[in-house]
Amino acid sequence: MAHRSVGPRRSESPRTYLRSTRIIGAVSVLVLGGAIAWDFADDGFWSRHALFTGLVASLIVVAVTVAVLNEVLERRQRERWSVLAQYALFDLVRTARLV
């Protein structure tokens, strides 16, 4: 059983948000690099297997699209929470001055 400390939850660092995006991007680059190396090793494989070529190309495009959308959504969410934190801080300062 893991011991959880009592207190406010700490937000994760921005690096953890980018980790999944970088993993998806790295896998896409590796698959693309493997396909290029395969083409040099077996000349004409991709032209003989057009359906497989189309599927691999589509998967690479989908993976890159998912990585970009994930990054955009995470950035938007971080900005939204940042604005909320600023409003809360301004309200806390205003209340502290009144007290």
Residue frames as qw, qx, qy, qz and C-alpha x, y, z in Angstrom:
[[0.000, 0.890, 0.456, 0.000, 0.00, 0.00, 0.00],
 [0.425, 0.402, -0.014, 0.811, 1.45, 3.35, -1.03],
 [0.283, -0.590, -0.441, 0.614, 1.61, 6.13, 1.51],
 [0.198, 0.703, 0.335, 0.596, -0.07, 9.33, 0.35],
 [0.254, -0.108, -0.362, 0.891, 0.83, 12.55, 2.06],
 [0.002, 0.790, 0.596, -0.144, -1.98, 14.68, 3.35],
 [0.147, -0.579, 0.066, 0.799, -2.13, 18.12, 1.82],
 [0.518, 0.684, -0.029, -0.513, -2.65, 19.85, -1.48],
 [0.862, 0.246, 0.375, 0.236, -2.06, 17.89, -4.63],
 [0.201, -0.609, 0.394, 0.658, 0.92, 19.03, -6.60],
 [0.721, 0.631, 0.002, -0.286, 0.55, 19.47, -10.32],
 [0.865, 0.019, 0.317, 0.389, 2.80, 17.45, -12.55],
 [0.228, -0.555, 0.316, 0.735, 5.62, 19.19, -14.33],
 [0.571, 0.634, -0.108, -0.510, 5.12, 20.28, -17.96],
 [0.101, 0.463, -0.845, -0.246, 7.65, 17.63, -18.97],
 [0.349, 0.107, 0.916, -0.166, 5.20, 14.86, -18.08],
 [0.557, 0.612, 0.298, -0.476, 2.59, 16.41, -20.36],
 [0.406, 0.707, -0.439, -0.378, 5.01, 16.39, -23.27],
 [0.362, -0.339, 0.867, 0.056, 6.19, 12.82, -22.65],
 [0.643, 0.346, 0.677, -0.095, 3.31, 11.11, -24.50],
 [0.491, 0.838, -0.002, -0.239, 3.57, 13.54, -27.41],
 [0.039, 0.732, -0.656, -0.179, 7.30, 12.91, -27.72],
 [0.513, -0.114, 0.851, 0.001, 6.81, 9.15, -27.54],
 [0.657, 0.582, 0.456, -0.145, 4.24, 9.24, -30.34],
 [0.347, 0.884, -0.241, -0.199, 6.49, 11.49, -32.42],
 [0.200, -0.590, 0.773, 0.123, 9.54, 9.29, -31.81],
 [0.621, 0.124, 0.774, -0.027, 7.68, 6.12, -32.77],
 [0.598, 0.750, 0.223, -0.177, 6.43, 7.80, -35.95],
 [0.179, 0.841, -0.480, -0.173, 9.94, 8.89, -36.89],
 [0.399, -0.358, 0.843, 0.054, 11.28, 5.39, -36.17],
 [0.681, 0.384, 0.618, -0.084, 8.60, 3.76, -38.34],
 [0.488, 0.856, -0.031, -0.164, 9.30, 6.24, -41.15],
 [0.042, -0.742, 0.657, 0.128, 13.04, 5.65, -40.85],
 [0.561, -0.103, 0.821, -0.003, 12.50, 1.89, -40.88],
 [0.680, 0.601, 0.399, -0.130, 10.37, 2.17, -44.00],
 [0.329, 0.880, -0.307, -0.155, 13.04, 4.22, -45.76],
 [0.250, -0.548, 0.795, 0.068, 15.77, 1.75, -44.75],
 [0.674, 0.178, 0.712, -0.087, 13.58, -1.13, -45.91],
 [0.608, 0.764, 0.109, -0.183, 13.14, 0.59, -49.26],
 [0.143, 0.793, -0.578, -0.128, 16.91, 0.85, -49.69],
 [0.413, -0.309, 0.856, -0.036, 17.40, -2.81, -48.70],
 [0.429, 0.314, 0.839, 0.115, 14.59, -4.27, -50.84],
 [0.102, 0.266, -0.273, -0.919, 14.16, -2.03, -53.86],
 [0.392, -0.087, -0.615, -0.679, 10.57, -2.08, -55.10],
 [0.135, -0.262, -0.904, 0.309, 8.91, -3.58, -52.01],
 [0.169, 0.440, 0.418, -0.777, 6.70, -0.56, -51.43],
 [0.399, 0.307, -0.369, -0.781, 5.65, -0.34, -55.07],
 [0.363, -0.027, -0.901, -0.238, 4.74, -4.05, -55.12],
 [0.275, -0.457, -0.797, 0.284, 2.69, -3.76, -51.90],
 [0.027, -0.421, -0.155, -0.893, 0.65, -0.62, -52.50],
 [0.583, -0.630, -0.388, -0.335, -2.07, -1.45, -49.95],
 [0.740, -0.413, -0.296, 0.440, 0.48, -2.01, -47.17],
 [0.385, 0.149, -0.002, 0.911, 2.26, 1.20, -48.19],
 [0.244, -0.564, -0.276, -0.739, -0.99, 3.13, -47.94],
 [0.702, -0.602, -0.376, -0.054, -1.77, 1.68, -44.53],
 [0.670, -0.242, -0.210, 0.669, 1.67, 2.50, -43.13],
 [0.186, 0.294, 0.105, 0.932, 1.51, 6.04, -44.53],
 [0.427, -0.625, -0.344, -0.555, -1.95, 6.55, -43.07],
 [0.744, -0.522, -0.356, 0.216, -0.85, 5.28, -39.65],
 [0.523, -0.047, -0.117, 0.843, 2.11, 7.66, -39.64],
 [0.064, -0.442, -0.205, -0.871, -0.14, 10.60, -40.55],
 [0.606, -0.629, -0.385, -0.297, -2.67, 9.66, -37.84],
 [0.732, -0.372, -0.315, 0.476, 0.08, 9.29, -35.21],
 [0.341, 0.099, -0.031, 0.934, 1.59, 12.68, -36.02],
 [0.276, -0.535, -0.313, -0.734, -1.87, 14.29, -36.05],
 [0.698, -0.588, -0.408, -0.018, -2.68, 12.78, -32.64],
 [0.634, -0.212, -0.233, 0.706, 0.64, 14.03, -31.24],
 [0.129, 0.268, 0.094, 0.950, 0.06, 17.57, -32.50],
 [0.462, -0.579, -0.366, -0.563, -3.55, 17.69, -31.26],
 [0.732, -0.471, -0.421, 0.254, -2.50, 16.30, -27.88],
 [0.476, -0.062, -0.156, 0.863, 0.12, 19.02, -27.54],
 [0.101, -0.399, -0.216, -0.886, -2.33, 21.77, -28.53],
 [0.608, -0.585, -0.420, -0.335, -4.99, 20.56, -26.09],
 [0.708, -0.377, -0.366, 0.472, -2.51, 20.19, -23.22],
 [0.313, 0.100, -0.051, 0.943, -1.14, 23.69, -23.83],
 [0.301, -0.501, -0.305, -0.752, -4.65, 25.14, -23.90],
 [0.704, -0.553, -0.443, -0.042, -5.52, 23.37, -20.65],
 [0.611, -0.220, -0.281, 0.707, -2.35, 24.65, -18.94],
 [0.085, 0.265, 0.083, 0.957, -3.13, 28.22, -20.06],
 [0.488, -0.568, -0.419, -0.514, -6.70, 27.90, -18.77],
 [0.726, -0.510, -0.390, 0.247, -5.52, 26.78, -15.32],
 [0.473, 0.006, -0.131, 0.871, -2.89, 29.54, -15.31],
 [0.150, -0.448, -0.201, -0.858, -5.57, 32.19, -15.85],
 [0.663, -0.582, -0.408, -0.234, -7.71, 30.68, -13.09],
 [0.706, -0.305, -0.323, 0.551, -4.73, 30.70, -10.72],
 [0.242, 0.213, -0.014, 0.946, -4.10, 34.39, -11.51],
 [0.402, -0.558, -0.291, -0.665, -7.72, 35.29, -10.71],
 [0.761, -0.506, -0.399, 0.076, -7.53, 33.35, -7.45],
 [0.591, -0.107, -0.226, 0.767, -4.28, 35.10, -6.50],
 [0.003, 0.374, 0.102, 0.922, -5.73, 38.55, -7.29],
 [0.589, -0.583, -0.350, -0.437, -8.80, 37.73, -5.20],
 [0.769, -0.372, -0.369, 0.367, -6.61, 36.54, -2.34],
 [0.401, 0.080, -0.122, 0.905, -4.54, 39.76, -2.44],
 [0.232, -0.489, -0.226, -0.810, -7.67, 41.89, -2.54],
 [0.718, -0.556, -0.381, -0.173, -9.18, 40.04, 0.41],
 [0.707, -0.212, -0.316, 0.596, -5.90, 40.26, 2.34],
 [0.189, 0.264, -0.034, 0.945, -5.78, 44.02, 1.85],
 [0.463, -0.565, -0.288, -0.619, -9.35, 44.37, 3.14],
 [0.789, -0.469, -0.374, 0.134, -8.49, 42.39, 6.25]]
